[in-house]
């Protein structure tokens, strides 16, 4: 399980054992049908595409409820506070690994402040992509 998957799990997105798509949710399957052509059997391949429905999770409500129990954490602007709110490790090494997992630009990786800002925005965007109701003002 990836680090980002643990964040989704803490927010109520399925179980830890379920595979979570970070970039999207689509599957392509191939079905083959034998076709007879002048005595030679040819396999005809047909692509079947299905799209998984993404369940909507009321992330905002969940985070606000947690925030009421842990006052003083500014999860809306701080990746460290967001991770603390979710009872997930918030150390620099953890954040750096999470940033690598989410493909943080290399020039941000050497500047912890830039990395943290990028990581916070990216985590919120990825949560929204997975069905979380993150307000638009937090995604910009």
Helices and strands as residue ranges (DSSP letters): H 3-10, E 26-37, E 40-51, H 59-69, H 79-85, H 92-101, H 106-109, H 112-129, H 136-139
